[in-house]
Amino acid sequence: MQYMMMIFEPASEFAKRENAAIAPEYWGAWSAYSQALAEAGVMVGGNGLQPPPTATTLRLRNGAREVQDGPFADTKEQLGGYYVIDVPDLDSALAWAARCPSAAVSAIEVRPVLAMQNA
């Protein structure tokens, strides 16, 4: 079964990406995690995302587009990236989520992927 692991990070984690002193350690942890997923044969795909200020949110209300700069959620943690993995069950997906570099400082939402049926 496929699960999406959505990684929600606080601003302090996003800041590590650009800090020359700690960026290598930050990215090294993510590279090692991605490699572990790939070597286990469970990774379907995934990507990191640009920082939250680059987001644009769209809503359609009464036929009119409402466009908002930035992410929809006004929270301390923002979606920083995701992985799609193919594992036997939720327990396996949660085990991989627990190994995620941001698990200790962030939230990792694990959700089954909804397979779209052709109409």
PyMOL commands that set and color helices and strands:
alter all, ss='L'
color gray80, all
select helices_A, chain A and resi 11-16+23-39+52-54+90-98
alter helices_A, ss='H'
color red, helices_A
select strands_A, chain A and resi 2-10+43-48+56-61+64-69+77-86+107-112
alter strands_A, ss='S'
color yellow, strands_A
deselect
rebuild
show_as cartoon
